[in-house]
Amino acid sequence: MPTTTKGKISKRQRAIIGMVDSSKLYQLTEAVDLVKKTANAKFDETVELHCHLNVNPKQNDQQVRATVILPNGTGKSKRVAVIAKGEKIKEAAAAGAEEAGENDLIEKISKGWSDFDVLVATPDIMKDVAKLGKILGPKGLMPNPKTGTVTFDVAKIVKEIKGGRVEFRADAMGIVHVPIGKVSFDQKKLLENAQTMLNAIWNARPSSVKGAYMKSAALCSTMGPGIHVVAAQKN
């Protein structure tokens, strides 16, 4: 929650914080409703889901990383770049990729261009794309077979990314931070997205995890307070 320039919480902000019982676990429906009520920024805030998992990401068999297609999208249009050869370049462009090319695109990225949110590459050119590892790796933009961004089916993946496909992963603390929509979404759409994302995180549970998997989960808007939720998996 933001503070004033003097470092004090305003009456309005205090009232918003007071709407949320920090000791309570809210049902997802209640939490979505509260997120919308406690969002008071002048812009369309992003609604985020944060899940603390009982995993140790330092262990290869406990890393959580997967993708999911949100039924109602995220409210943000992603810019997609595709590195491929021949006809695949044309397929990517026809599917809606903002940028598609071969060695020319690799060279462009190597010189510092990164005006894209997701980079897709075909398997037959990955040996050349690998040269960009030092540039793309730290930014989390390197194509990866695990997330489907290394594929010959470029048209399909571009359309999925444009249509609400989201990648999520547990950070070094075992926490997944992921957007699930905008405050301007109606409650039903946010609820559907939230439950879809929770299901995906549950389904990504490593088989090596013992005991409870989901330590805690919370919803919040960009500038709003965290709202702890019952993070149940549903069919």
C-alpha positions as CSV (number, residue, x, y, z in Angstrom):
1,M,0.0,0.0,0.0
2,P,1.5,3.4,-1.0
3,T,2.3,6.0,1.7
4,T,2.3,9.8,1.6
5,T,5.4,11.9,1.0
6,K,5.7,12.2,4.8
7,G,5.8,8.4,5.1
8,K,2.4,8.3,6.8
9,I,-0.7,6.4,5.7
10,S,-3.5,8.7,4.7
11,K,-7.0,8.3,6.2
12,R,-8.2,6.9,2.8
13,Q,-5.5,4.4,2.7
14,R,-6.1,3.4,6.3
15,A,-9.8,2.9,5.5
16,I,-8.9,0.6,2.6
17,I,-6.5,-1.4,4.7
18,G,-9.3,-1.7,7.3
19,M,-11.6,-3.4,4.8
20,V,-9.3,-6.4,4.9
21,D,-9.1,-8.8,7.9
22,S,-5.4,-9.8,7.7
23,S,-6.1,-12.8,10.1
24,K,-8.8,-14.2,7.8
25,L,-8.7,-16.7,5.0
26,Y,-11.2,-15.5,2.4
27,Q,-13.0,-17.7,-0.1
28,L,-11.9,-16.9,-3.6
29,T,-15.2,-15.2,-4.5
30,E,-14.9,-12.9,-1.5
31,A,-11.3,-12.1,-2.2
32,V,-12.0,-11.1,-5.8
33,D,-14.8,-8.8,-4.6
34,L,-12.4,-7.2,-2.1
35,V,-9.6,-6.7,-4.6
36,K,-12.0,-4.7,-6.7
37,K,-13.2,-2.6,-3.8
38,T,-9.7,-1.9,-2.4
39,A,-8.2,-0.8,-5.7
40,N,-8.2,3.0,-5.7
41,A,-5.4,4.0,-8.2
42,K,-6.2,6.3,-11.1
43,F,-5.1,3.6,-13.5
44,D,-6.4,0.2,-14.3
45,E,-4.5,-1.9,-11.7
46,T,-3.3,-5.4,-12.4
47,V,-4.7,-8.1,-10.2
48,E,-2.0,-10.4,-9.0
49,L,-1.9,-13.9,-7.4
50,H,1.0,-14.7,-5.0
51,C,1.5,-18.3,-3.8
52,H,4.1,-19.4,-1.3
53,L,4.9,-23.0,-2.0
54,N,6.6,-25.6,0.1
55,V,9.4,-26.2,-2.5
56,N,13.2,-25.7,-2.6
57,P,13.9,-24.2,-6.1
58,K,17.6,-25.0,-5.6
59,Q,16.7,-28.6,-6.0
60,N,16.2,-29.6,-9.7
61,D,13.4,-31.9,-8.8
62,Q,11.5,-29.2,-6.9
63,Q,11.4,-26.4,-9.4
64,V,8.0,-25.2,-10.4
65,R,7.7,-23.7,-13.9
66,A,4.8,-24.1,-16.3
67,T,2.3,-22.3,-18.5
68,V,-1.5,-21.8,-18.4
69,I,-4.0,-20.2,-20.8
70,L,-6.2,-17.9,-18.8
71,P,-9.8,-18.1,-20.1
72,N,-10.2,-14.3,-20.0
73,G,-6.7,-13.2,-20.8
74,T,-4.6,-10.9,-18.6
75,G,-5.8,-7.6,-20.0
76,K,-2.4,-6.9,-21.5
77,S,-1.4,-7.5,-25.1
78,K,2.0,-9.2,-25.2
79,R,4.6,-8.4,-27.9
80,V,5.9,-11.6,-29.5
81,A,9.1,-12.0,-31.5
82,V,9.9,-15.2,-33.4
83,I,13.3,-16.5,-34.6
84,A,12.8,-19.1,-37.3
85,K,13.6,-20.1,-40.8
86,G,11.8,-19.9,-44.2
87,E,8.1,-20.5,-44.1
88,K,8.0,-20.5,-40.3
89,I,8.8,-16.8,-40.4
90,K,5.8,-16.1,-42.6
91,E,3.6,-18.3,-40.3
92,A,4.7,-16.4,-37.2
93,A,3.9,-13.0,-38.9
94,A,0.5,-14.2,-40.1
95,A,-0.3,-15.4,-36.5
96,G,0.3,-11.9,-35.1
97,A,4.0,-11.9,-34.1
98,E,5.3,-8.3,-33.9
99,E,8.7,-9.3,-35.2
100,A,9.8,-12.5,-37.1
101,G,13.2,-13.2,-38.7
102,E,16.3,-15.4,-38.8
103,N,19.9,-14.3,-38.4
104,D,18.9,-10.7,-39.0
105,L,16.7,-10.8,-35.8
106,I,19.4,-12.6,-33.8
107,E,21.9,-9.8,-34.8
108,K,19.3,-7.1,-33.9
109,I,18.8,-8.6,-30.4
110,S,22.6,-9.0,-29.9
111,K,22.9,-5.3,-30.5
112,G,20.5,-4.5,-27.6
113,W,17.0,-4.6,-29.1
114,S,14.5,-6.2,-26.8
115,D,11.1,-4.6,-27.6
116,F,9.2,-7.8,-26.9
117,D,7.6,-9.7,-24.0
118,V,8.1,-13.3,-25.3
119,L,10.6,-14.8,-27.6
120,V,9.8,-17.9,-29.6
121,A,12.3,-20.0,-31.6
122,T,12.2,-23.1,-33.7
123,P,14.4,-26.0,-32.7
124,D,16.5,-25.9,-35.9
125,I,17.8,-22.4,-35.0
126,M,18.3,-22.8,-31.3
127,K,22.1,-23.4,-31.7
128,D,22.3,-19.8,-33.0
129,V,19.9,-18.4,-30.5
130,A,22.0,-19.9,-27.8
131,K,24.6,-17.2,-28.5
132,L,22.1,-14.7,-27.0
133,G,22.0,-16.5,-23.7
134,K,24.0,-13.9,-21.8
135,I,21.6,-11.2,-23.0
136,L,18.3,-13.0,-22.8
137,G,18.9,-15.2,-19.7
138,P,19.0,-12.5,-17.1
139,K,15.9,-11.0,-18.5
140,G,14.0,-14.3,-18.5
141,L,13.5,-14.1,-22.2
142,M,15.4,-17.1,-23.4
143,P,13.2,-19.6,-25.3
144,N,12.7,-22.8,-23.4
145,P,11.1,-26.2,-24.4
146,K,9.6,-26.5,-21.0
147,T,7.4,-23.4,-21.6
148,G,6.6,-24.3,-25.2
149,T,8.6,-21.4,-26.6
150,V,10.9,-23.7,-28.6
151,T,8.6,-25.3,-31.2
152,F,8.0,-25.7,-34.9
153,D,4.3,-24.9,-34.3
154,V,5.0,-21.2,-34.2
155,A,1.5,-20.1,-35.3
156,K,-0.1,-22.0,-32.4
157,I,2.2,-20.6,-29.7
158,V,1.9,-17.0,-31.0
159,K,-1.9,-17.2,-30.9
160,E,-1.8,-18.7,-27.4
161,I,0.5,-16.0,-26.1
162,K,-1.7,-13.4,-27.6
163,G,-4.8,-15.0,-26.3
164,G,-3.9,-15.1,-22.6
165,R,-1.1,-17.7,-22.2
166,V,0.9,-17.0,-19.0
167,E,4.1,-18.5,-17.8
168,F,4.7,-18.9,-14.1
169,R,7.6,-20.1,-12.0
170,A,8.6,-20.2,-8.3
171,D,11.3,-17.7,-7.4
172,A,14.3,-18.3,-5.2
173,M,12.0,-18.1,-2.1
174,G,9.5,-20.6,-3.5
175,I,6.9,-17.9,-4.3
176,V,4.9,-17.6,-7.5
177,H,4.0,-14.1,-8.5
178,V,1.6,-13.9,-11.5
179,P,-0.9,-11.5,-13.0
180,I,-4.4,-12.8,-13.5
181,G,-6.2,-9.8,-15.0
182,K,-7.2,-6.2,-14.5
183,V,-9.4,-4.5,-11.9
184,S,-11.7,-3.5,-14.7
185,F,-12.5,-7.1,-15.4
186,D,-15.9,-8.2,-14.0
187,Q,-15.9,-10.4,-10.9
188,K,-16.8,-13.6,-12.9
189,K,-13.8,-13.2,-15.3
190,L,-11.4,-12.5,-12.4
191,L,-12.7,-15.5,-10.5
192,E,-12.4,-17.8,-13.5
193,N,-8.8,-16.6,-14.1
194,A,-7.9,-16.9,-10.4
195,Q,-9.2,-20.5,-10.1
196,T,-7.6,-21.5,-13.4
197,M,-4.2,-20.2,-12.2
198,L,-4.6,-21.9,-8.8
199,N,-5.4,-25.2,-10.6
200,A,-2.3,-24.8,-12.8
201,I,0.0,-24.2,-9.8
202,W,-1.5,-27.2,-8.0
203,N,-1.0,-29.4,-11.2
204,A,2.7,-28.2,-11.3
205,R,3.4,-29.7,-7.9
206,P,6.7,-31.6,-8.1
207,S,6.3,-35.3,-7.1
208,S,9.3,-35.0,-4.7
209,V,7.4,-32.5,-2.5
210,K,6.4,-34.0,0.9
211,G,3.7,-32.7,3.1
212,A,1.7,-29.5,2.4
213,Y,2.4,-27.9,-1.0
214,M,0.6,-24.6,-0.8
215,K,1.8,-22.7,2.3
216,S,-0.3,-19.6,1.6
217,A,-1.9,-17.6,-1.2
218,A,-3.0,-14.0,-1.6
219,L,-4.7,-11.8,-4.1
220,C,-4.0,-8.1,-4.5
221,S,-4.2,-5.3,-7.0
222,T,-1.1,-3.3,-7.9
223,M,-1.5,-0.7,-5.2
224,G,-3.9,-2.6,-2.9
225,P,-3.5,-4.7,0.3
226,G,-2.9,-8.4,0.2
227,I,-6.0,-10.6,0.7
228,H,-5.2,-14.1,1.9
229,V,-7.3,-16.8,0.2
230,V,-8.3,-20.4,0.6
231,A,-6.2,-21.8,-2.2
232,A,-8.2,-24.9,-3.0
233,Q,-7.9,-26.9,-6.2
234,K,-11.1,-27.4,-8.2
235,N,-11.9,-29.5,-11.2
